[in-house]
């Protein structure tokens, strides 16, 4: 027997209501969360186990900042969330000794990306929100590399970033171990090739987790009023396919930085397709009551990363075949 959804609604704790509904306390909380890893390392860094635990806790708080801006958007709207972001950016500007670049980067990555994603999630659903988030993060990362690079180009600049670390690894290997040195150099080449795309998708994964968590929390406390589709209905916009084909063509035909950017863009889009493919497979198995198979699927994803390619293919094919269209669950629901 189903229960009335209203019976499951909870009241937001008073402390959370205070911080989320007042601009200055909310901005201050964001700055504390953002700097907590550094603060904990300074306070507890000399205590081995406790220091490690506290720094990890600080990192979790740091990475949870996007969820705060999503929550204040769901509850107070876009303008309110941007106001909180501006105040927090002012605090960051002060703490960074007037570094405008640091404050601007915080505002764009943590505030604008989170707010735009949450607003899109409210209006157009999960798939479109995931697409918007990926586009914003990709543009920010590529522009940041272009601003920081010298005249040698983006890929050469990324190679320079990793050179000291790789040189230290090579210097620690005995000179007679030529094969090990060659393996390290090959690793350097692969890391340099995929670094921007890997960075973007890693940021996307963390930010997306924050968005989903914020939506779930807002629904729990009854201040989410937007699109309520399930994660299993995750469907990216058709525009992604055209961009994917364009990036593939550029990566095949172009050279230099243009090829480098396109290749990494292709990596990010393929990651998004894999997420859609995973949701398709999850929904298919769930509709047939194959719970154990779902568990095995996620275990394989954790231990055997190459299987991601299969899910990317499934996600790509889903644009044409719409595998979930006629899916019927074991309970008879379509």
C-alpha positions in Angstrom: 0.0 0.0 0.0 1.5 3.3 -1.1 1.8 6.2 1.4 1.2 9.8 0.8 4.5 11.5 -0.2 3.7 14.4 2.2 4.2 12.0 5.1 7.8 11.7 4.3 8.6 15.4 4.2 11.1 16.7 6.8 11.8 20.1 8.2 15.2 21.6 7.5 17.3 21.8 10.7 17.5 25.2 12.2 21.2 25.6 11.8 21.0 24.7 8.1 18.1 27.0 7.6 20.0 29.8 9.2 23.1 29.4 7.0 21.3 28.7 3.7 18.8 31.6 4.0 21.2 34.4 5.1 23.7 35.7 2.6 26.7 36.6 4.8 26.6 33.4 7.0 26.2 31.3 3.9 29.1 32.9 2.1 31.2 32.6 5.3 30.3 28.9 5.5 31.4 28.4 1.9 34.8 30.0 2.5 35.3 27.9 5.6 34.5 24.7 3.7 36.7 25.8 0.8 39.7 26.5 3.0 39.2 23.7 5.6 41.7 21.3 4.1 44.5 23.9 4.4 43.4 25.0 7.9 43.2 21.4 9.2 46.7 20.6 7.7 48.1 23.6 9.6 46.3 22.7 12.9 46.7 18.9 12.9 49.6 18.4 10.4 52.0 17.3 13.1 49.7 14.6 14.4 50.2 11.6 12.0 46.8 9.8 12.0 44.6 12.5 13.2 46.2 15.0 10.8 45.5 12.7 7.9 41.9 12.1 8.9 41.3 15.8 9.4 42.8 16.7 6.0 40.6 14.1 4.3 37.6 15.6 6.1 38.7 19.1 4.9 38.9 17.8 1.4 35.4 16.4 1.6 34.1 19.8 2.8 36.1 21.5 0.0 34.5 19.3 -2.6 31.0 19.7 -1.2 31.0 23.5 -1.9 29.1 23.1 -5.2 26.2 21.4 -3.4 25.8 24.5 -1.2 25.3 26.8 -4.2 22.9 24.2 -5.7 20.9 24.1 -2.5 20.6 27.9 -2.2 19.5 28.1 -5.8 16.8 25.5 -5.3 15.6 27.3 -2.2 16.3 31.0 -3.1 16.6 31.2 -6.9 19.4 32.1 -9.3 19.9 35.7 -8.2 20.2 34.8 -4.5 22.8 32.1 -5.2 24.9 34.5 -7.3 24.7 37.1 -4.5 26.1 34.5 -2.1 28.8 33.7 -4.7 29.8 37.3 -5.1 30.1 37.8 -1.3 32.1 34.6 -1.0 34.3 35.7 -3.9 35.0 39.0 -2.1 36.2 36.9 0.9 38.4 34.8 -1.3 39.8 38.0 -2.9 40.8 39.2 0.6 42.3 35.8 1.7 44.3 35.5 -1.5 45.9 38.9 -0.9 44.0 40.6 -3.7 44.4 37.9 -6.4 41.7 38.7 -8.8 42.4 35.6 -10.9 41.8 33.2 -7.9 38.6 35.0 -7.0 37.4 34.9 -10.6 38.2 31.2 -11.0 36.3 30.4 -7.8 33.3 32.4 -9.0 33.2 30.8 -12.4 33.9 27.2 -11.3 32.2 26.9 -8.0 29.4 29.5 -8.3 28.5 29.9 -12.0 29.0 26.3 -13.0 27.0 25.0 -10.0 24.2 27.6 -10.3 23.8 27.1 -14.1 23.7 23.3 -13.7 21.2 23.4 -10.8 19.0 25.8 -12.7 19.1 23.7 -15.9 18.3 20.6 -13.7 15.3 22.4 -12.4 14.0 23.4 -15.8 15.1 20.8 -18.3 16.2 17.7 -16.4 19.3 15.7 -15.6 20.6 15.1 -19.1 20.6 18.7 -20.1 22.1 19.8 -16.8 25.0 17.3 -17.2 25.7 18.6 -20.7 25.7 22.3 -19.5 28.1 21.4 -16.6 30.5 19.6 -19.0 30.5 22.5 -21.4 31.2 25.1 -18.7 34.0 23.0 -17.1 35.6 22.2 -20.5 35.7 25.9 -21.5 37.1 26.9 -18.1 39.9 24.4 -18.2 40.9 25.0 -21.8 40.8 28.8 -21.3 42.9 28.5 -18.1 45.5 26.5 -19.9 45.6 28.9 -22.8 46.1 31.9 -20.4 48.8 30.1 -18.5 50.7 28.7 -21.5 53.6 30.3 -23.3 54.2 30.5 -27.0 55.0 26.8 -27.3 51.3 25.8 -27.1 48.9 24.0 -24.7 50.3 20.5 -25.0 53.9 21.7 -24.5 52.8 23.6 -21.4 51.1 20.6 -19.9 54.2 18.6 -20.6 56.2 21.1 -18.7 53.8 20.8 -15.8 54.5 17.1 -15.4 58.2 17.2 -16.3 59.6 17.8 -12.7 57.5 15.0 -11.3 58.5 12.6 -14.1 62.1 13.6 -13.8 62.1 12.8 -10.1 60.5 9.4 -10.9 63.2 8.7 -13.5 66.0 9.8 -11.2 64.9 7.3 -8.6 65.2 4.4 -11.0 68.6 2.8 -11.4 70.3 3.7 -14.7 70.5 0.0 -15.7 66.7 -0.3 -15.6 66.2 1.1 -19.1 62.8 -0.6 -19.6 61.4 1.0 -16.4 62.6 4.4 -17.6 61.0 3.9 -20.9 57.7 2.9 -19.2 57.8 6.1 -17.2 58.3 8.2 -20.3 55.5 6.4 -22.0 53.3 7.1 -19.0 54.3 10.8 -19.2 53.2 10.9 -22.8 49.8 9.3 -22.1 49.2 11.6 -19.1 50.0 14.7 -21.1 47.7 13.6 -23.9 44.6 13.1 -21.8 45.3 15.5 -18.9 42.8 18.3 -19.8 40.0 15.8 -20.7 40.7 13.7 -17.6 40.7 16.9 -15.4 37.4 18.1 -16.9 35.7 14.8 -16.4 37.0 14.4 -12.9 35.7 17.8 -12.0 32.4 17.0 -13.8 32.1 13.7 -11.8 32.6 15.6 -8.4 30.3 18.5 -9.4 27.6 16.2 -10.7 27.6 14.2 -7.5 27.1 17.4 -5.7 24.2 18.4 -7.9 22.4 15.0 -7.5 23.0 15.2 -3.7 21.7 18.7 -3.5 18.5 17.8 -5.5 17.9 14.8 -3.3 18.3 16.9 -0.2 16.1 19.7 -1.5 13.4 17.1 -2.3 13.7 15.6 1.1 13.0 19.0 2.8 10.4 20.0 0.2 12.1 23.0 -1.4 12.8 21.5 -4.8 10.1 22.4 -7.3 11.7 21.5 -10.6 12.0 18.5 -13.0 11.7 15.3 -11.0 12.9 12.7 -13.4 14.8 9.7 -12.1 18.5 9.2 -12.6 17.7 6.1 -14.6 16.0 8.4 -17.1 19.3 10.2 -17.7 19.4 11.2 -21.4 21.8 13.6 -22.9 20.7 16.2 -25.5 21.0 15.2 -29.2 23.4 18.2 -29.7 26.1 16.1 -28.0 26.2 13.7 -30.9 26.9 16.5 -33.4 29.6 17.9 -31.2 31.1 14.4 -30.7 31.3 13.9 -34.5 32.8 17.4 -35.0 35.5 16.7 -32.3 36.2 13.3 -33.8 36.7 14.9 -37.3 38.9 17.6 -35.9 41.0 15.1 -33.9 41.5 13.0 -37.0 42.2 15.8 -39.5 43.8 18.7 -37.5 47.2 19.0 -35.9 48.8 20.9 -33.0 46.7 22.4 -30.2 43.5 22.2 -32.2 43.8 18.4 -32.4 44.8 18.3 -28.7 41.7 20.2 -27.7 39.4 18.2 -29.9 40.9 14.9 -28.6 40.3 15.9 -25.0 36.8 17.1 -25.8 36.2 13.7 -27.4 37.3 12.1 -24.1 34.9 14.2 -22.0 32.0 13.5 -24.3 32.7 9.8 -24.4 32.7 9.8 -20.6 29.2 11.4 -20.6 28.1 8.8 -23.1 29.4 6.1 -20.8 27.3 7.5 -17.9 24.2 7.4 -20.1 25.1 3.8 -21.1 25.4 2.8 -17.5 22.0 4.2 -16.7 20.5 2.3 -19.7 22.1 -0.9 -18.5 21.0 -0.3 -14.9 17.4 0.4 -16.0 17.4 -2.7 -18.2 18.6 -5.0 -15.4 16.3 -3.4 -12.8 13.3 -3.8 -15.0 13.9 -7.5 -15.0 14.6 -7.8 -11.3 18.3 -8.6 -11.9 19.7 -6.9 -8.7 22.7 -9.1 -8.4 23.7 -8.3 -12.0 23.5 -4.6 -11.2 25.9 -5.2 -8.4 28.3 -7.1 -10.6 28.1 -4.4 -13.2 29.3 -1.7 -10.8 32.0 -4.0 -9.3 33.3 -4.5 -12.9 33.3 -0.7 -13.4 35.4 -0.3 -10.3 38.0 -3.0 -11.0 38.0 -3.1 -14.8 37.9 0.4 -16.2 38.1 -0.8 -19.9 34.4 -1.8 -19.6 33.6 1.9 -19.7 34.2 1.7 -23.5 31.3 -0.8 -23.8 29.0 1.5 -21.8 30.0 4.5 -24.0 29.0 2.5 -27.1 25.6 1.7 -25.4 25.1 5.3 -24.6 25.9 6.3 -28.1 23.5 3.7 -29.6 20.8 4.8 -27.2 20.4 8.1 -29.2 19.1 6.0 -32.1 17.4 3.0 -30.5 16.1 4.6 -27.2 16.5 1.3 -25.3 14.4 2.5 -22.4 11.4 3.5 -24.5 9.4 0.3 -24.2 11.1 -1.0 -21.0 8.6 -2.7 -18.6 9.6 -3.4 -15.0 8.8 -6.6 -13.1 5.9 -4.8 -11.4 4.3 -4.0 -14.7 5.3 -0.3 -14.8 6.4 1.0 -18.2 
